[in-house]
Amino acid sequence: MINKVEEFNSYRQQMNDRILRENNKVLKRIFNLDTNAFSEGALDKRTKELLGLVASLVLRCDDCVKYHLESSHKEDISREEVMETLSIGTLIGGTIVIPHLRRAFEYWEALENAKGEVEG
């Protein structure tokens, strides 16, 4: 059985590959800009991922939230740091963000479970 993390990553990779095969210059530049924006710079990658997570939560983009949660997890951002970031996003976004918060929390737990970090 495929888990939430594998399912998301598989679908994302498959669709990104299909989109980029179209050889559309604008789409390729947008994808490249997105990748480069989260590279090390004046702000470190960890900070940028947490900023991306807040913005994605406030904008209510579940796929974006998953992407930034996974990137945060790969950057070894702690559960406490993620929960604090999600709390700020929920505060800024308001109660309409709560359903997205639930899905974000569930996905973070899936990331932890995939890595064997959560006892249960």
Secondary structure, DSSP 8 states (H G I E B T S, - for coil): ---HHHHHHHHHHHHHHHHHTT--HHHHHHHHHHHHHTSSSSS-HHHHHHHHHHHHHHTT-HHHHHHHHHHHHHTT--HHHHHHHHHHHHHHH-GGGHHHHHHHHHHHHHHHHHTT----
